[in-house]
Amino acid sequence: MNRTVTIDDNSQVLLPDEIREALDLQPGDELLVELDGMKVVLRPKPTAWARRLAACTKRCGKTWMPPSTFVRRGNLGNSVKRGSNGQRMGSRE
């Protein structure tokens, strides 16, 4: 999937909706920016729990999905840690 974006006066780019949706990116998510020769590569920054979850999923041989989608769909059940306010820890809810 290739799209053209423009760098604005603040050196920012707007990611097209279809790309954000395909990667399940939400406001506040962090991206890694890499320079690969003459290419700029953006990819979601994995968190420690996301790396562990992805490793577990690969070991279990199940179909992989982005960890944020896995959590949002409630697949961690009661094992999700909650703060004193009842929200999931690390959640943007």
PyMOL commands that set and color helices and strands:
alter all, ss='L'
color gray80, all
select helices_A, chain A and resi 17-22+48-60+67-72+77-79
alter helices_A, ss='H'
color red, helices_A
select strands_A, chain A and resi 31-36+39-44
alter strands_A, ss='S'
color yellow, strands_A
deselect
rebuild
show_as cartoon
